[in-house]
Amino acid sequence: MTGRSAFIWDDRLRAYDFGPGHPMAPVRQQLTYRLIRDFHLLNAPGVDLVEPVEAADVADVLRVHSPDFVDAVKLASVDLWNADPHRGLGTEDVPAFPGMHDASLHVAGGTLAAAAAVASGSHLHAVNISGGLHHAARDMASGFCVYNDIAVAIAWLLDQGFSRIAYIDVDVHHGDGVQNIFWSDPRVLTVSIHETGRTLFPGTGFPDEVGGRGAEGTAVNVALPPGTADDKWLRAFEAIVPEVVAAFEPEIIVSQHGCDSHADDPLAHFALSIDGQRRSYERIHELAHEHAGGRWISVGGGGYEWVDVVPRAWTHLAAIAFGTPIPAETAIPVAFSEFVQQTMGRPAPGRMTDGRTVSLDPWNGRTDPSDIYDRAINATKRSVFAHLGIPDDLHGM
């Protein structure tokens, strides 16, 4: 890897907090930041810690959200009883809390800082583990997400002159908010690989969702069945993502790394391991260098097993972005284990691996029509490949 890497952090990001008992707890990021520090990753050559983070301006948010929605968020932040459920506020998923508007602006500001670091050329890679609020729509909050920091950053990049941005979403949930905001914009490719909407929120992300008029083929959805594990997930990734990214020829890659695809996540039904997730991060890193001059902005997202999964997954992500990947068998630092025991009252995982052997074979174009996973792959190929000018390689085994 050449070029510097930026890591975005600010203790004020902890203010994005829906309260006790909510899955989207800031402890996820705090434990990750602690593990990153205990591995001394921020001391690596070429790594810069970017802090403090300035909140996004309302004008930045208005690039992708409606004025009425922003006004509703402001009101709910100071008058919780007037939170508007028709705009997704004051619900079980997105309960209103004091200062919600400012806290959400700070999350968006973190991802904007990551985008600015890469857009300026000062850094090749930038990581904001506190970002990734991919469900927020133009007019409403959804799925634990108030302002869509990813869309805010992509819209800002477009205004800076970037004209081909690829967004890759590996969260177990469909990246509906980002897709829909750029539905008719041919400058943005949105790729989401997720559990089918037939069994999981938000109930969208089917292969026939391909983009609006004039942007057909720029929305790419790989919908996989519950129970999908490393080998099938990685096969689907390799069958679709490299080809559509290569065809689109992006200038920059933005990726969302929700780690709720893990087998231990309590809110979804995939069965990936830390090892499989780590391999996907490596692969996206490779795609950035192959097709986008190395320019890569990565953010966090979902992930609700706070201790065993999120810190390890996102520490691997940061280490890969920094050019200092952590070998899978590496032991968890003693300082982190002691901290987890003291603060969480439970043991930390012992190593940076789940002990899985993960293989990612080059895609050979051959599929088995009787295989449910290959049928999902073929459905996506049939829907979008022709729009992107990719030759049809569909044939059975």
C-alpha positions as CSV (number, residue, x, y, z in Angstrom):
1,M,0.0,0.0,0.0
2,T,1.2,3.5,-0.8
3,G,-0.2,6.7,0.7
4,R,-1.3,7.6,4.2
5,S,-4.4,6.4,6.1
6,A,-6.7,8.4,8.3
7,F,-8.6,7.1,11.3
8,I,-11.6,9.3,12.4
9,W,-12.3,9.4,16.1
10,D,-13.9,11.8,18.5
11,D,-15.3,11.0,22.0
12,R,-18.3,13.2,21.1
13,L,-19.4,10.6,18.7
14,R,-20.6,8.6,21.7
15,A,-23.5,11.1,21.9
16,Y,-25.3,9.1,19.2
17,D,-27.0,7.0,21.8
18,F,-30.6,5.8,21.8
19,G,-30.4,4.8,25.5
20,P,-30.2,1.7,27.7
21,G,-31.3,-1.5,26.0
22,H,-30.9,-0.3,22.5
23,P,-28.8,-2.5,20.2
24,M,-27.0,0.5,18.6
25,A,-25.0,1.3,21.7
26,P,-21.8,3.4,21.4
27,V,-19.9,0.8,23.5
28,R,-19.5,-1.0,20.1
29,Q,-17.2,1.8,18.8
30,Q,-15.6,2.4,22.2
31,L,-14.4,-1.2,22.5
32,T,-13.2,-1.2,18.9
33,Y,-11.2,2.0,19.5
34,R,-9.7,0.5,22.6
35,L,-8.7,-2.7,20.7
36,I,-7.2,-0.7,17.9
37,R,-5.2,1.3,20.4
38,D,-4.1,-1.8,22.3
39,F,-2.7,-3.3,19.1
40,H,-0.9,0.1,18.6
41,L,-2.3,0.4,15.1
42,L,-2.5,4.2,15.4
43,N,1.3,4.3,15.9
44,A,2.0,2.7,12.5
45,P,3.9,4.8,10.0
46,G,1.6,6.6,7.6
47,V,-1.4,6.5,10.0
48,D,-3.0,9.7,11.2
49,L,-5.6,10.0,13.9
50,V,-8.1,12.7,12.9
51,E,-9.7,14.4,15.9
52,P,-11.7,16.3,17.0
53,V,-14.4,15.9,14.3
54,E,-16.4,18.9,13.3
55,A,-20.1,18.4,13.0
56,A,-21.5,18.5,9.5
57,D,-23.3,21.7,8.5
58,V,-27.0,21.5,7.9
59,A,-26.3,22.5,4.3
60,D,-24.3,19.2,4.0
61,V,-27.2,17.2,5.3
62,L,-29.7,19.0,3.0
63,R,-27.8,17.6,0.0
64,V,-29.6,14.3,0.7
65,H,-32.4,15.0,3.2
66,S,-35.5,17.1,2.9
67,P,-35.8,20.4,4.9
68,D,-39.0,19.1,6.5
69,F,-37.2,16.0,7.8
70,V,-34.3,18.0,9.2
71,D,-36.8,20.3,11.0
72,A,-38.5,17.2,12.4
73,V,-35.2,15.9,13.8
74,K,-34.4,19.3,15.3
75,L,-37.8,19.4,17.0
76,A,-37.6,15.8,18.3
77,S,-34.1,16.7,19.8
78,V,-35.6,19.3,22.1
79,D,-39.2,18.1,22.5
80,L,-39.2,14.3,22.7
81,W,-43.0,14.1,23.0
82,N,-43.4,15.7,19.6
83,A,-41.2,13.2,17.8
84,D,-42.9,12.4,14.5
85,P,-43.3,8.6,14.0
86,H,-44.4,9.3,10.4
87,R,-40.8,10.4,9.8
88,G,-39.4,7.4,11.7
89,L,-38.7,9.4,14.9
90,G,-39.8,8.4,18.4
91,T,-40.2,4.7,17.3
92,E,-38.8,1.6,18.9
93,D,-36.0,1.6,16.3
94,V,-35.2,5.3,16.4
95,P,-36.3,6.6,19.8
96,A,-35.9,10.4,20.2
97,F,-33.2,11.6,22.6
98,P,-32.0,15.0,23.7
99,G,-29.4,16.4,21.3
100,M,-30.2,13.9,18.6
101,H,-29.8,16.4,15.8
102,D,-26.4,17.5,16.9
103,A,-25.2,13.9,17.6
104,S,-26.3,12.9,14.1
105,L,-24.5,15.9,12.6
106,H,-21.4,14.7,14.3
107,V,-21.7,11.2,12.8
108,A,-22.1,12.8,9.4
109,G,-19.2,15.0,10.1
110,G,-17.0,12.0,10.8
111,T,-17.7,10.5,7.4
112,L,-17.3,13.8,5.7
113,A,-13.9,14.1,7.4
114,A,-13.0,10.7,6.0
115,A,-14.2,11.8,2.5
116,A,-12.2,15.0,2.7
117,A,-9.0,13.2,3.7
118,V,-9.2,11.0,0.6
119,A,-10.6,13.6,-1.8
120,S,-7.8,16.1,-0.9
121,G,-5.1,13.5,-1.8
122,S,-3.6,13.8,1.7
123,H,-4.7,10.2,2.5
124,L,-5.4,7.2,0.3
125,H,-7.6,5.4,2.8
126,A,-9.9,6.7,5.6
127,V,-11.9,4.8,8.2
128,N,-14.8,6.0,10.3
129,I,-16.1,3.2,12.4
130,S,-18.8,5.4,13.9
131,G,-20.4,5.9,10.5
132,G,-22.5,3.6,8.3
133,L,-26.1,4.8,8.9
134,H,-27.3,3.3,5.6
135,H,-31.0,3.0,6.2
136,A,-31.9,6.7,6.7
137,A,-34.0,7.9,3.8
138,R,-34.5,11.4,2.3
139,D,-37.6,12.0,4.3
140,M,-37.4,9.8,7.3
141,A,-35.2,7.9,9.9
142,S,-35.1,4.2,9.7
143,G,-33.4,1.2,11.2
144,F,-31.4,3.0,13.9
145,C,-30.3,5.6,11.4
146,V,-31.2,9.4,11.5
147,Y,-29.0,11.2,9.0
148,N,-27.4,9.1,6.3
149,D,-23.8,9.9,6.7
150,I,-22.7,7.8,3.8
151,A,-25.0,9.6,1.4
152,V,-24.0,12.9,2.8
153,A,-20.4,12.1,2.1
154,I,-21.0,10.7,-1.4
155,A,-23.1,13.8,-2.3
156,W,-20.3,16.0,-1.1
157,L,-17.8,14.1,-3.2
158,L,-19.9,14.6,-6.2
159,D,-19.9,18.3,-5.6
160,Q,-16.1,18.2,-5.4
161,G,-16.0,16.9,-9.0
162,F,-15.9,13.1,-8.6
163,S,-18.2,11.6,-11.2
164,R,-18.0,7.9,-10.6
165,I,-18.3,6.6,-7.1
166,A,-18.8,3.0,-6.2
167,Y,-20.5,2.1,-2.9
168,I,-20.2,-1.4,-1.5
169,D,-22.3,-2.5,1.4
170,V,-21.6,-5.8,3.2
171,D,-24.0,-5.3,6.1
172,V,-26.4,-8.2,6.6
173,H,-29.2,-5.7,6.0
174,H,-29.9,-4.2,2.6
175,G,-28.4,-0.7,2.1
176,D,-31.7,0.8,1.1
177,G,-31.2,4.4,2.1
178,V,-28.1,4.9,0.1
179,Q,-29.5,3.0,-2.9
180,N,-32.7,5.1,-2.9
181,I,-31.1,8.4,-2.5
182,F,-28.9,7.8,-5.6
183,W,-31.5,5.7,-7.4
184,S,-31.5,7.8,-10.5
185,D,-28.0,9.1,-10.4
186,P,-25.7,7.3,-12.9
187,R,-22.6,8.7,-11.2
188,V,-23.1,6.4,-8.2
189,L,-23.0,2.6,-8.2
190,T,-24.6,1.0,-5.1
191,V,-23.8,-2.6,-4.5
192,S,-25.4,-4.4,-1.6
193,I,-24.9,-8.1,-0.6
194,H,-27.3,-9.0,2.2
195,E,-29.9,-11.4,3.6
196,T,-33.0,-11.5,1.4
197,G,-35.7,-9.0,2.3
198,R,-38.1,-11.9,2.5
199,T,-36.7,-12.7,5.9
200,L,-35.1,-9.6,7.2
201,F,-35.6,-5.8,7.6
202,P,-35.9,-3.6,5.6
203,G,-37.7,-6.0,3.2
204,T,-36.0,-4.7,0.1
205,G,-32.9,-5.3,-2.0
206,F,-34.2,-7.7,-4.6
207,P,-32.2,-8.3,-7.8
208,D,-34.8,-6.5,-10.0
209,E,-34.0,-3.2,-8.1
210,V,-31.5,-1.9,-10.7
211,G,-31.8,1.9,-10.6
212,G,-34.0,4.6,-12.0
213,R,-34.4,5.7,-15.6
214,G,-31.1,6.7,-17.0
215,A,-29.2,4.9,-14.2
216,E,-30.2,1.3,-14.9
217,G,-27.6,-1.1,-13.7
218,T,-26.2,1.2,-11.0
219,A,-28.2,-0.4,-8.2
220,V,-26.8,-4.0,-7.7
221,N,-28.4,-6.3,-5.1
222,V,-27.3,-9.8,-4.1
223,A,-30.0,-11.2,-1.9
224,L,-28.9,-14.4,-0.1
225,P,-30.9,-16.8,2.1
226,P,-30.8,-17.1,5.9
227,G,-28.0,-19.3,7.1
228,T,-25.5,-18.1,4.5
229,A,-21.9,-18.9,5.8
230,D,-18.4,-17.8,4.7
231,D,-17.9,-20.0,1.6
232,K,-21.3,-19.2,-0.1
233,W,-21.2,-15.5,0.9
234,L,-17.7,-15.1,-0.5
235,R,-18.6,-17.0,-3.7
236,A,-21.5,-14.7,-4.3
237,F,-19.3,-11.6,-3.6
238,E,-16.7,-12.8,-6.0
239,A,-19.3,-13.7,-8.7
240,I,-20.8,-10.2,-8.7
241,V,-18.8,-7.4,-7.0
242,P,-15.5,-7.4,-8.9
243,E,-17.2,-7.5,-12.3
244,V,-19.6,-4.7,-11.6
245,V,-16.9,-2.5,-10.0
246,A,-14.6,-3.1,-13.0
247,A,-17.3,-2.3,-15.4
248,F,-18.2,0.9,-13.6
249,E,-14.6,2.1,-13.4
250,P,-15.0,4.2,-10.2
251,E,-12.7,7.0,-9.2
252,I,-13.3,6.2,-5.5
253,I,-14.8,3.4,-3.4
254,V,-16.9,3.9,-0.3
255,S,-17.8,0.8,1.7
256,Q,-20.0,0.0,4.6
257,H,-18.9,-2.8,6.9
258,G,-21.7,-3.7,9.2
259,C,-20.6,-6.9,10.8
260,D,-24.1,-8.2,11.7
261,S,-23.5,-10.9,9.2
262,H,-21.7,-12.8,11.9
263,A,-23.2,-16.1,13.2
264,D,-23.4,-14.7,16.7
265,D,-25.3,-11.5,15.8
266,P,-28.7,-11.5,17.6
267,L,-30.6,-9.5,15.0
268,A,-30.0,-11.4,11.7
269,H,-29.6,-14.9,10.3
270,F,-26.3,-15.2,8.5
271,A,-23.5,-17.4,9.7
272,L,-20.3,-15.7,8.7
273,S,-17.1,-15.8,10.9
274,I,-14.7,-13.1,11.7
275,D,-12.4,-14.8,9.2
276,G,-14.9,-14.6,6.4
277,Q,-15.6,-10.9,7.2
278,R,-11.9,-10.2,7.3
279,R,-11.5,-11.7,3.8
280,S,-14.2,-9.4,2.5
281,Y,-12.4,-6.4,3.9
282,E,-9.2,-7.5,2.2
283,R,-11.1,-8.0,-1.1
284,I,-12.6,-4.5,-1.1
285,H,-9.2,-3.1,-0.3
286,E,-7.8,-4.9,-3.3
287,L,-10.7,-3.6,-5.5
288,A,-9.9,0.0,-4.5
289,H,-6.3,-0.5,-5.7
290,E,-7.3,-2.3,-8.8
291,H,-10.0,0.1,-10.0
292,A,-10.0,3.4,-8.0
293,G,-6.3,4.4,-7.6
294,G,-6.4,3.0,-4.1
295,R,-8.9,5.7,-2.9
296,W,-11.0,4.0,-0.3
297,I,-13.4,5.4,2.4
298,S,-14.7,2.8,4.9
299,V,-17.3,3.1,7.6
300,G,-18.9,0.9,10.3
301,G,-22.6,0.1,10.4
302,G,-24.5,-2.7,12.0
303,G,-23.2,-5.3,14.4
304,Y,-24.9,-6.1,17.7
305,E,-22.6,-8.6,19.4
306,W,-20.7,-5.9,21.2
307,V,-17.8,-7.8,22.7
308,D,-16.9,-10.9,20.7
309,V,-17.6,-9.6,17.1
310,V,-17.7,-5.9,16.6
311,P,-14.2,-4.9,18.0
312,R,-12.4,-7.8,16.3
313,A,-14.1,-7.2,12.9
314,W,-13.6,-3.5,12.8
315,T,-10.0,-3.7,14.2
316,H,-9.3,-6.0,11.2
317,L,-10.8,-3.5,8.9
318,A,-8.7,-0.7,10.3
319,A,-5.5,-2.8,10.2
320,I,-6.1,-3.7,6.6
321,A,-6.7,-0.1,5.7
322,F,-3.5,1.0,7.5
323,G,-1.4,-1.6,5.6
324,T,-0.7,-3.5,8.8
325,P,-3.0,-6.5,8.7
326,I,-3.3,-8.6,11.8
327,P,-2.7,-12.3,11.3
328,A,-5.8,-14.2,12.2
329,E,-4.2,-16.3,14.9
330,T,-3.0,-13.3,16.8
331,A,-3.9,-13.3,20.5
332,I,-6.0,-10.5,21.9
333,P,-3.9,-8.0,23.9
334,V,-4.0,-8.6,27.7
335,A,-4.8,-5.0,28.3
336,F,-7.9,-5.3,26.2
337,S,-9.0,-8.5,27.9
338,E,-8.6,-7.0,31.3
339,F,-10.5,-3.9,30.2
340,V,-13.4,-5.9,28.9
341,Q,-13.6,-8.0,32.1
342,Q,-13.7,-4.9,34.2
343,T,-16.2,-2.9,32.2
344,M,-18.4,-5.5,30.7
345,G,-18.2,-8.2,33.3
346,R,-17.4,-10.9,30.8
347,P,-14.3,-12.4,29.2
348,A,-13.0,-11.1,25.9
349,P,-12.4,-13.4,22.9
350,G,-9.0,-15.0,23.0
351,R,-7.8,-14.5,19.4
352,M,-8.5,-12.4,16.3
353,T,-10.0,-15.5,14.6
354,D,-13.0,-17.8,14.9
355,G,-10.7,-20.6,13.7
356,R,-12.3,-20.9,10.3
357,T,-10.3,-21.7,7.2
358,V,-11.6,-19.3,4.5
359,S,-11.0,-19.8,0.8
360,L,-12.0,-17.3,-1.9
361,D,-11.6,-19.0,-5.3
362,P,-11.5,-16.9,-8.5
363,W,-14.9,-16.9,-10.1
364,N,-15.0,-19.4,-13.0
365,G,-18.4,-18.4,-14.3
366,R,-20.0,-21.8,-13.7
367,T,-23.2,-22.1,-11.7
368,D,-25.5,-24.9,-10.6
369,P,-29.2,-24.0,-11.3
370,S,-30.2,-26.4,-8.5
371,D,-28.2,-24.5,-5.9
372,I,-30.1,-21.8,-4.0
373,Y,-27.0,-19.6,-3.8
374,D,-26.1,-19.9,-7.4
375,R,-29.7,-19.1,-8.3
376,A,-29.3,-15.8,-6.3
377,I,-26.1,-15.1,-8.2
378,N,-27.7,-15.7,-11.5
379,A,-30.7,-13.5,-10.6
380,T,-28.4,-10.6,-10.0
381,K,-26.4,-11.2,-13.2
382,R,-29.6,-11.3,-15.3
383,S,-30.9,-8.1,-13.8
384,V,-27.8,-5.9,-14.1
385,F,-25.0,-7.2,-16.1
386,A,-26.4,-6.2,-19.5
387,H,-27.0,-2.7,-18.3
388,L,-23.4,-2.4,-17.4
389,G,-22.1,-4.0,-20.6
390,I,-20.8,-7.1,-18.9
391,P,-21.0,-10.2,-21.2
392,D,-23.5,-12.9,-20.2
393,D,-21.6,-15.9,-18.8
394,L,-24.7,-17.7,-17.4
395,H,-24.5,-21.4,-18.0
396,G,-25.0,-24.5,-15.8
397,M,-22.5,-27.0,-14.5
